[in-house]
Amino acid sequence: MASENVYVEHCKGVNGLDKVILREIRGCSAEVYLDGGQVTSWKNEFREQLLFLSSKATFKPPNAIRGGIQICFPLFGTIGSLEQHGFARNRLWSVDRDPPPFPANTSHRAFVDLILRHSEEEVKIWPHRYECRLRVALGPGGDLMLTSRIRNTNTDGKSFTFTFAYHTYFSVTDISEVRVEGLETLDYLDNLKNRERFTEQGDALTFESEVSVDFHKQAYPFSWSF
Ligand SMILES: O=P(O)(O)OC[C@H]1O[C@@H](O)[C@H](O)[C@@H](O)[C@@H]1O
């Protein structure tokens, strides 16, 4: 597909998969694959990569691409019978040429709107009809914004519940420099200790060895520093 403008380029990525490159004038960029609706690259104005993408990522749909920002929908985690982190990351999304307006209009030039709709095959696994929209926008200063909107399109008016996450793999130069703040006093399940429950005591989570923990309570605001 030909380039649309300097800010948004539709092209082919690894294994001929469709991808969209967003660029801003200062040199920052982001790449989004239609497979999984997944951001796989985010570079700042110095062309430094901010996201981790595994060298073992296969780019073979319907396997999720290992790295970047995976969209977990309609499930984050492993509750119930659905596959871990839901199926949205395994599906081929489409470019949404005519998205509904956003409440707050932004002046971004580098953005793409994607949409994922239920498939009849999928309704057998998760009996709901939906539209899942995602806008990926790159600001002039290189900030990356993801906006998700989920619409229930069940024809019988039945409501559904879901969980959602941006499963983000950050690229980190020195893990010992990373601190995650704002989790103090919250309970978590430790995946490396049979999902035993603990309460976070420290004012910052730091990483001296492998850590795999799930904080289930809402924990905002929190912040990372690298
Ligand atoms: O291998 P998956 O399904 O992509 O999951 C990646 C990771 O997802 C995290 O949410 C889990 O806490 C980890 O245990 C897991 O390794």
The ligand as a Gaussian input file, in Angstrom:
#p B3LYP/6-31G(d) Opt

LIG

0 1
 O        3.325000     -15.818000      27.904000
 P        2.211000     -14.821000      27.903000
 O        0.848000     -15.454000      27.855000
 O        2.398000     -13.818000      26.790000
 O        2.298000     -14.012000      29.249000
 C        3.358000     -13.185000      29.533000
 C        3.394000     -12.831000      31.009000
 O        2.204000     -12.163000      31.344000
 C        2.177000     -11.662000      32.686000
 O        0.984000     -10.956000      32.875000
 C        2.254000     -12.791000      33.649000
 O        2.279000     -12.274000      34.981000
 C        3.524000     -13.578000      33.376000
 O        3.558000     -14.698000      34.230000
 C        3.563000     -14.033000      31.916000
 O        4.809000     -14.651000      31.656000

